[in-house]
Amino acid sequence: MFDPMLNLARHVSLRQLQVFEAIARLKSFTKAADELYLTQPTVSTQIKRLTDVIGLPLFEQIGRQVYLTETGRELETAVKDIFGVLDRFEMKVADLKGLKRGYLKLCVITTAKYFAPEVLGRFCQRHQGVDVALKVTNRDSVLERLIANKDDLYILGQNPERDLEMIATPFAPNPLHVIAHREHPLAHERDIPIERLADEYFIMREPGSGIRDYVLKTFGEVGLKPRVRMELGSNEAIKHAIYGQLGLSVLSLHTLAQEAESSELAILDVQGFPLERQWYVAHAKGKELSVVADAFIDFLGEESGRLCRQLDETRARLTRFQPPT
């Protein structure tokens, strides 16, 4: 336990506690520095000052791993309580102000970056006193942030199968299509059996991607395993690999929204595709949502029709096979 004579309120800053919380959660000084947009020496300095005030070590490093000491674990519990109280106060203040002022922290999976900024822009045009922060990362990182309650809302490409304390509400379709170069022999065929793809090279997202896991599961259910030629860390890199005719991929139709009719990409008419998924807006179960967060969830429902029309337009532009007469 801490020395009751310590006057932490006078000598410890919220910034130091924020740095401590990030290191404790991420188990890495480097990752904490990246998340907080600080240099690693700054992070180390903040922790040294915090340790000097408390008078006991907070972390111990064994090899490359960072672990909390007993004192560190006690402080972690206290910090969670402190930040929880401040978050609830901030929500109450926003509620009292209504939507004239407020703040929304939104974290989305990488594929959602193709529509989330535009949706946020239209939301801010309607509520001009609202400030927003948008973080884009892969599915696993989004779920980690959700578990740690780091943001107000999260946008996911599927409802996680694992048991999480969360509430997820669908708001728009998220279809996955097989994509090829427009000169690929299959681009002009109709009703292609999925078995025809067994000999094709595939370009996949990196481990941790929700689409990757879903595609592998879909192929596995019919006894197939994609021939993975390469793994890339972004949808843009995958599209460029398809431009170079390096293989096929399965992508959300939202990633193709900016492709013109003259694009080198084509949607393949494969049996069982598109894989019909949904976009979900989620938050931790039991979280008190602010007026701003509630308003954004309602706004996403309004945006559903617009997003569906964009999907229909994209599908029409990139369909190369001839429709039946």
C-alpha positions as CSV (number, residue, x, y, z in Angstrom):
1,M,0.0,0.0,0.0
2,F,1.1,3.6,-0.5
3,D,2.5,5.7,2.3
4,P,-0.5,7.8,3.5
5,M,1.9,10.7,4.0
6,L,2.4,11.0,0.3
7,N,0.5,13.9,-1.2
8,L,0.2,12.5,-4.7
9,A,-2.4,15.1,-5.8
10,R,0.3,17.8,-5.4
11,H,3.1,16.0,-7.1
12,V,1.6,13.7,-9.7
13,S,0.2,14.9,-13.0
14,L,-2.6,13.3,-15.0
15,R,-0.2,13.1,-17.9
16,Q,2.1,10.9,-15.8
17,L,-0.8,8.7,-14.9
18,Q,-1.9,8.5,-18.6
19,V,1.6,7.4,-19.5
20,F,1.7,4.8,-16.7
21,E,-1.8,3.4,-17.8
22,A,-0.7,3.0,-21.4
23,I,2.5,1.1,-20.4
24,A,0.6,-1.1,-18.0
25,R,-2.0,-1.9,-20.7
26,L,0.4,-2.3,-23.6
27,K,3.3,-3.8,-21.6
28,S,5.7,-1.8,-23.7
29,F,7.3,1.7,-23.3
30,T,7.7,1.9,-27.1
31,K,4.0,1.1,-27.8
32,A,2.9,3.5,-25.2
33,A,5.0,6.3,-26.8
34,D,3.5,5.5,-30.2
35,E,-0.1,5.5,-28.9
36,L,0.4,8.8,-27.0
37,Y,2.4,10.5,-29.8
38,L,5.4,11.0,-27.4
39,T,9.1,10.2,-27.8
40,Q,10.3,7.2,-25.8
41,P,12.7,9.4,-23.7
42,T,9.7,11.6,-22.7
43,V,7.8,8.5,-21.6
44,S,10.7,7.2,-19.6
45,T,11.1,10.6,-17.9
46,Q,7.5,10.8,-16.9
47,I,7.6,7.3,-15.4
48,K,10.9,8.2,-13.5
49,R,9.2,11.3,-12.0
50,L,6.2,9.2,-11.0
51,T,8.4,6.5,-9.5
52,D,10.4,9.1,-7.5
53,V,7.2,10.6,-6.0
54,I,5.8,7.2,-5.0
55,G,9.2,5.9,-3.8
56,L,8.8,2.4,-5.0
57,P,9.4,0.8,-8.5
58,L,6.3,0.5,-10.7
59,F,7.7,-1.8,-13.4
60,E,10.3,-4.4,-13.7
61,Q,11.8,-5.5,-17.0
62,I,12.8,-9.1,-17.7
63,G,14.4,-9.5,-21.1
64,R,12.2,-7.4,-23.4
65,Q,9.1,-7.9,-21.3
66,V,7.7,-5.2,-19.0
67,Y,5.8,-6.3,-15.9
68,L,4.0,-4.4,-13.1
69,T,5.4,-4.7,-9.6
70,E,3.0,-5.1,-6.7
71,T,3.0,-1.3,-6.3
72,G,2.4,-0.9,-10.0
73,R,-0.6,-3.2,-9.8
74,E,-2.0,-1.1,-6.9
75,L,-1.5,2.0,-8.9
76,E,-3.1,0.5,-12.0
77,T,-6.3,-0.2,-10.0
78,A,-6.3,3.4,-8.7
79,V,-5.7,4.9,-12.1
80,K,-8.6,3.0,-13.7
81,D,-10.9,4.4,-11.0
82,I,-9.6,8.0,-11.5
83,F,-10.0,7.9,-15.3
84,G,-13.4,6.3,-14.9
85,V,-14.6,9.1,-12.7
86,L,-13.2,11.7,-15.1
87,D,-14.8,10.0,-18.1
88,R,-18.2,10.0,-16.4
89,F,-17.8,13.6,-15.4
90,E,-17.0,14.5,-19.0
91,M,-20.1,12.7,-20.2
92,K,-22.3,14.5,-17.7
93,V,-20.9,17.8,-18.8
94,A,-21.6,17.0,-22.5
95,D,-25.1,15.9,-21.6
96,L,-25.7,19.2,-19.8
97,K,-24.5,21.1,-22.8
98,G,-26.5,19.0,-25.2
99,L,-25.1,18.8,-28.8
100,K,-24.0,22.5,-28.8
101,R,-20.6,21.2,-27.7
102,G,-19.1,17.8,-27.2
103,Y,-16.4,15.3,-28.1
104,L,-16.6,11.9,-29.8
105,K,-13.7,9.4,-29.8
106,L,-14.3,6.9,-32.6
107,C,-12.1,3.8,-33.3
108,V,-12.7,1.8,-36.5
109,I,-11.2,-1.1,-38.4
110,T,-9.1,-0.3,-41.4
111,T,-11.7,-1.1,-44.0
112,A,-14.1,1.4,-42.4
113,K,-11.7,4.3,-43.3
114,Y,-13.3,4.3,-46.7
115,F,-16.5,5.7,-45.4
116,A,-16.1,6.7,-41.7
117,P,-14.4,10.1,-42.4
118,E,-17.1,11.2,-44.7
119,V,-19.8,10.1,-42.3
120,L,-18.1,12.0,-39.5
121,G,-17.8,15.0,-41.7
122,R,-21.6,15.0,-42.4
123,F,-22.2,14.5,-38.6
124,C,-20.1,17.5,-37.7
125,Q,-21.8,19.6,-40.3
126,R,-25.1,18.9,-38.6
127,H,-23.6,19.4,-35.1
128,Q,-20.9,22.1,-35.6
129,G,-19.9,22.4,-32.0
130,V,-18.8,18.7,-31.8
131,D,-15.2,17.8,-32.0
132,V,-14.2,14.3,-33.1
133,A,-11.1,12.0,-32.9
134,L,-10.8,9.1,-35.3
135,K,-8.4,6.1,-34.8
136,V,-8.0,3.5,-37.6
137,T,-6.4,0.1,-36.8
138,N,-6.9,-3.6,-37.4
139,R,-9.6,-5.7,-35.8
140,D,-7.6,-7.1,-33.0
141,S,-6.4,-3.7,-31.9
142,V,-9.9,-2.3,-32.1
143,L,-11.1,-5.1,-29.8
144,E,-8.2,-4.5,-27.4
145,R,-9.2,-0.8,-27.2
146,L,-12.8,-1.7,-26.7
147,I,-12.0,-4.0,-23.8
148,A,-9.9,-1.3,-22.2
149,N,-12.7,1.3,-22.8
150,K,-10.4,3.7,-24.6
151,D,-12.9,5.3,-26.9
152,D,-16.6,6.2,-27.0
153,L,-17.6,4.0,-30.0
154,Y,-16.1,1.4,-32.3
155,I,-17.0,0.3,-35.8
156,L,-16.5,-3.4,-36.6
157,G,-16.9,-5.4,-39.8
158,Q,-18.5,-8.3,-38.0
159,N,-19.9,-9.1,-34.6
160,P,-17.0,-10.9,-32.8
161,E,-17.5,-14.6,-32.1
162,R,-15.6,-14.5,-28.9
163,D,-17.5,-13.7,-25.7
164,L,-17.0,-9.9,-25.1
165,E,-18.8,-7.6,-22.7
166,M,-20.0,-5.4,-25.5
167,I,-23.2,-4.1,-27.3
168,A,-23.0,-4.2,-31.1
169,T,-25.7,-2.7,-33.3
170,P,-25.7,-3.3,-37.1
171,F,-26.2,-0.2,-39.3
172,A,-25.2,-1.1,-42.9
173,P,-24.2,-4.0,-45.2
174,N,-20.6,-4.9,-45.7
175,P,-20.4,-7.3,-48.7
176,L,-17.2,-9.1,-49.5
177,H,-16.4,-9.8,-53.2
178,V,-13.7,-11.7,-55.0
179,I,-11.7,-9.1,-57.0
180,A,-9.4,-9.7,-60.0
181,H,-7.7,-7.7,-62.7
182,R,-10.2,-6.8,-65.4
183,E,-8.1,-8.9,-67.9
184,H,-8.2,-12.0,-65.8
185,P,-9.8,-14.9,-67.7
186,L,-12.5,-15.3,-65.1
187,A,-13.5,-11.6,-65.2
188,H,-16.1,-12.1,-68.0
189,E,-17.5,-15.5,-66.7
190,R,-20.7,-16.0,-64.8
191,D,-21.6,-18.3,-61.9
192,I,-18.0,-19.4,-61.3
193,P,-17.8,-22.5,-59.0
194,I,-15.7,-21.6,-55.9
195,E,-13.6,-24.7,-56.7
196,R,-12.3,-22.9,-59.8
197,L,-10.4,-20.6,-57.4
198,A,-8.4,-23.4,-55.9
199,D,-5.5,-23.0,-58.4
200,E,-5.5,-19.2,-58.3
201,Y,-3.0,-17.1,-56.3
202,F,-4.5,-15.0,-53.5
203,I,-3.3,-11.8,-51.9
204,M,-4.4,-11.7,-48.2
205,R,-4.4,-9.2,-45.4
206,E,-2.0,-9.7,-42.5
207,P,-2.9,-11.9,-39.4
208,G,-5.3,-10.0,-37.2
209,S,-7.5,-8.9,-40.0
210,G,-11.2,-9.8,-39.7
211,I,-11.6,-10.2,-43.5
212,R,-8.7,-12.6,-43.6
213,D,-10.1,-14.8,-40.9
214,Y,-13.6,-14.8,-42.5
215,V,-12.3,-15.7,-45.9
216,L,-10.1,-18.6,-44.6
217,K,-13.1,-19.9,-42.7
218,T,-15.4,-19.7,-45.8
219,F,-12.9,-21.5,-48.0
220,G,-12.3,-24.1,-45.2
221,E,-16.0,-24.9,-45.0
222,V,-15.9,-26.2,-48.6
223,G,-12.6,-28.0,-48.1
224,L,-10.4,-25.4,-49.9
225,K,-7.4,-23.6,-48.8
226,P,-6.4,-20.4,-50.7
227,R,-2.9,-20.4,-52.3
228,V,-1.6,-17.3,-50.6
229,R,1.1,-15.6,-52.7
230,M,1.6,-12.7,-50.3
231,E,0.3,-11.0,-47.2
232,L,0.0,-7.2,-47.2
233,G,-0.9,-4.8,-44.5
234,S,-3.4,-2.6,-46.2
235,N,-6.3,-2.8,-48.7
236,E,-4.6,-0.2,-50.9
237,A,-1.5,-2.4,-51.2
238,I,-3.7,-5.4,-52.1
239,K,-5.4,-3.4,-54.8
240,H,-2.0,-2.4,-56.3
241,A,-1.0,-6.0,-56.3
242,I,-4.1,-6.9,-58.2
243,Y,-3.3,-4.0,-60.7
244,G,0.0,-5.9,-61.2
245,Q,-1.9,-9.1,-61.9
246,L,-0.3,-10.9,-59.0
247,G,-3.4,-12.7,-57.9
248,L,-7.0,-12.4,-56.6
249,S,-8.3,-11.1,-53.3
250,V,-11.5,-10.8,-51.3
251,L,-12.2,-7.3,-50.4
252,S,-15.1,-5.3,-48.9
253,L,-17.0,-3.5,-51.6
254,H,-16.5,-0.3,-49.6
255,T,-12.7,-0.4,-50.4
256,L,-13.5,0.0,-54.1
257,A,-15.8,3.1,-53.8
258,Q,-13.3,5.4,-55.5
259,E,-12.6,3.1,-58.4
260,A,-13.8,4.6,-61.7
261,E,-15.6,2.6,-64.5
262,S,-12.2,2.5,-66.3
263,S,-10.6,0.8,-63.3
264,E,-8.3,-2.2,-63.9
265,L,-10.3,-4.1,-61.2
266,A,-13.2,-6.4,-61.7
267,I,-15.7,-8.1,-59.5
268,L,-15.9,-11.9,-60.1
269,D,-19.2,-13.7,-60.2
270,V,-18.3,-16.5,-57.8
271,Q,-20.9,-18.9,-56.4
272,G,-21.5,-18.1,-52.7
273,F,-20.3,-14.5,-53.1
274,P,-20.6,-11.8,-52.1
275,L,-20.2,-12.9,-48.5
276,E,-22.9,-10.9,-46.7
277,R,-21.6,-9.2,-43.6
278,Q,-22.8,-6.2,-41.6
279,W,-21.1,-3.1,-40.2
280,Y,-21.6,-2.8,-36.5
281,V,-21.2,0.2,-34.1
282,A,-20.2,-1.1,-30.7
283,H,-19.4,0.0,-27.2
284,A,-18.5,-1.7,-23.9
285,K,-21.4,-3.2,-22.1
286,G,-22.5,-1.0,-19.2
287,K,-20.8,2.1,-20.6
288,E,-22.7,5.4,-20.1
289,L,-23.0,6.9,-23.6
290,S,-22.9,10.7,-23.9
291,V,-25.5,12.6,-25.8
292,V,-23.0,12.9,-28.6
293,A,-22.3,9.2,-28.8
294,D,-26.1,8.4,-28.8
295,A,-26.6,11.0,-31.5
296,F,-23.9,9.5,-33.7
297,I,-25.4,6.0,-33.4
298,D,-28.7,7.4,-34.6
299,F,-26.9,9.2,-37.4
300,L,-25.3,6.0,-38.6
301,G,-28.8,4.6,-39.0
302,E,-29.7,7.5,-41.2
303,E,-26.6,7.0,-43.3
304,S,-27.4,3.4,-44.1
305,G,-29.4,4.2,-47.2
306,R,-26.6,6.4,-48.6
307,L,-24.0,3.7,-48.0
308,C,-26.3,1.1,-49.7
309,R,-26.6,3.3,-52.8
310,Q,-22.8,3.8,-52.9
311,L,-22.4,0.0,-52.9
312,D,-24.9,-0.5,-55.7
313,E,-23.1,2.2,-57.8
314,T,-19.7,0.6,-57.1
315,R,-20.9,-2.9,-58.0
316,A,-22.4,-1.6,-61.3
317,R,-19.1,0.1,-62.3
318,L,-16.9,-2.9,-61.6
319,T,-19.0,-5.7,-63.0
320,R,-17.4,-6.9,-66.3
321,F,-19.4,-10.1,-66.9
322,Q,-22.5,-9.8,-69.1
323,P,-25.8,-9.9,-67.2
324,P,-28.3,-12.6,-68.4
325,T,-30.7,-11.4,-71.1
